């Protein structure tokens, strides 16, 4: 089935746009094995998305810490020319 092949490819490539598009149009499966395969792929996609979300959150926190550090160093070394 084309949908299963496309979804497998999207999961393997971690192509989130394709995953989203394919999830919006899940077909009716004619046999249990195809349904089970689709369910397994959907669960794998959920895990990949969850892992990416966690990684993005971690990166954002690192950026915020770095920004605060740089700002604190800038204010510590700024010259007061008002006197």
N, C-alpha and C positions, 0 to 999 in steps of 0.2 A: 504494500500500500504506500502510495506516494507521501501521505502525511507522516507516516511512521519514519520513512527514510529521511524526509526533510527535518523532522524533529530530532532524530538521532544526530544528524549532521549539526544542527543548531546547538545541541547539548555538548557534543564533542568539541566544537569550536567555541563554546561559551558565547554564542552570538545572541545577546539578550534581546535585540530587536526582533530577530526571527522567532525566538522562543515566545515572545509576547504575542506576535501576530498569529503564530500557530495555536497558541492556547486560546485565542479568541474564536477559533474555528475548529474545535475538536470534532471529528466526524464520528458517526456511529460505526462501531466495529462489528464485523460479521461473525467473529469467532473469539473464544475466550483467550486464546494465546495472544492475539493482537491486543486485546483489552489489557491483559496483564503486562505485556511489553510496554504499552503506552503508559500505564500506571507507574511502572518502574522508571521510565524515562522522565515522567513528570516529577516523581520524587527526587530523582537525581538533579533535575533542573532546580527544584526548590532548595536543595542543599548547596548547589553552586551559587545561587542568588544570595542565600543566607551568608555564605562564606565571603562573597564579594561585599556584601553590606557591612559585615564585621570588619573587613579589611579597610573599607572606605572610612568607617567610623574611627578606626585606629589611626589612619593617616590624618584625618581631620584633627584629632586630639594632638598628635605630634606637631602639626602645623601651628595649632593654637599655642602650645607650649613654647615653640620656637619664636613665635611672634611676640609673646609676652617677654621672653628672655631678651630679644633684640630691642624691644621698646624700653626695657629696664636699663639696658646697657647704654642706649642712646641718651636717656635722661640722666644717667650717672655721669656721662662724659660731655654733656652739653655745656657750652661756655655761657656764662651769664655776662653779657656785655652791657647791661643796663647801668652799672655803677660808674 
